[in-house]
């Protein structure tokens, strides 16, 4: 779901490069974020190499990282508006 939101929004606002830069930066800062980073950057939503074991994922951590994508790209206001 996060991947779809990010792809749709950043394609809509024509800021795909900003999205890629933010994702790269977050992946460098946070090793736990790297799996989501790889998943978002794959061409296929059904890539079995990524996110297959959801048991160790802490949702709050990924929600925070999701927010940080919007913060790093200058769209925090949009995130707050949509997420409340």
Buried (B, 14 or more C-beta within 10 A) or exposed (E): EBBEBBBEBBEEEEBEEBBBEBBEBBBEEBEEBBBBBBBBBEEEEEEEEBBEEEEEEEEEEBEEBBBBBBBBBEBBEEBEEEEE
